[in-house]
Amino acid sequence: METILLFNFFGPEMIVIFFAILLLFGGKKIPELMRGIGKGIREFNTARSTIESELKEGMNETERKEAEKKREKTAE
C-alpha cells in the first residue's frame, strides 16, 4: 500500500525552504516569528482542550439525565 504524505520534505527541499525564510524575514525576525507561531499553537491547543472538556461534560450530563429518566420509568 502506498502512503502519500502531505509534507514530505527531505534534505535539499528543507535547505531551500530555510533559505527562502531567511531571505524573506531576515535573521533578526526569525526568533520573533517562531515565538508568534509558538504562541498560536499554544492558544490553539488550549482552545481545543477546553472544547473537548466541555463536550465530554455535556455528554456525561446527557447520559446522566437519560439514566434518571429510565430510573423514573422503572420506579413507576
N, C-alpha and C positions, 0 to 999 in steps of 0.2 A: 504494500500500500504506500502510495506516495504522499508525503506531507508537504503542504505549501505553507511557508512561513511569510507573514506579512513584512516583518523587518528582518530580513536575512542578510545582514551586513558582516563582512569579514575584512581583514587586513586593509587592502588598498581603498575599499569604499569608506572605511572608517577614517582613514587618513585624509581623504578628500573632504569628507563631511566636517572633520575637525578643522581643517584648513579654511573651509568656507565660513564656518562660525567665527573663527579667529579674524578673518578679513571683515566680516560684517559687523561684529561687535567690538573688536579690539581687545587687547589683553586686559585692560583695566575694567571693562564692562562685564567680562565673563563671570567673575565671582558674584557680582550683583545679580546677573541673570540667573545663575544657579540658585542663589538664595531665594529669588522670587519663585522659581519653579518648585523648590522645596516647600515653601510656604503654601503654594497652591495645592500640592499633593497632600500636605498635612491637613489642610482645610477640607479637601475632598474626602479624605479618609474619616475625618471627624464627622462630617455630614452623613456619610454612608453608614457609619456605625450607629449614629443617632436614629436614622431612619429604620435600620434593621431592628434596633431595640424597641422602637415604637410599634413596628409591625408585629413583632413577637408578642409584645404586651397586648396589643389589640386581638390577636389570635387567641391568646390564653384567656382573655376576658370573654370572648365569644364562646369558647369551649366551656368555660365555667357557667355561663348563662344557659347554654344548651343542657348541661348536666343538671342544673337546678330545675329546668322545665321538665326533664324526664323524671326527676325525683318527685316533683309535684304531681305529675300524671299518675305515677305508680302509687302515690300515697292516697289518691282519691279513690 
